Amino acid sequence: MSIAILRAISQHSNYLEMVRVSVADDGKNSHCCSCHDCAFGKWFYADGAAVVAAQKDPAVTSVYSKIADAHEKFHELSFKAVAAAASDKAASRALETEMMRTSSSMVGLLLEFDGLL
């Protein structure tokens, strides 16, 4: 596995943990941000995009696009889970579960992406 992909997964995991802690604490101390502003997103939409452009491979482009979609969905779910945490624990937990599923899918896609490079 490339160091860039390993770092990307680590950055994503750190954000995920922050969200889970915030949800457990009724939405307090959230540092949710857009998919472009998190540490992973800063790499993904800059250096990651450059890697894709250099490859000129439709398979790489396809997996990159799937990662982008999952990453955007993950951030949308993170905002919703944190927002619901103080007032609707059941909804917040359901959103957190969906966020975890999306995260797992995204990490799998990152590993697939790494294998194509």
Protein Blocks (a to p, Z undefined) as FASTA:
>chain_A
ZZklmmmmmmmmmmmmmmmmmmmnnopaiabdcfklmmklmmmmmmmmmmmmmnopaklm
mmmmmmmmmmmmmmmmmmmmmmmmmmmmmlmmmmmmmmmmmmmmmmmmmmmmmmmZZ
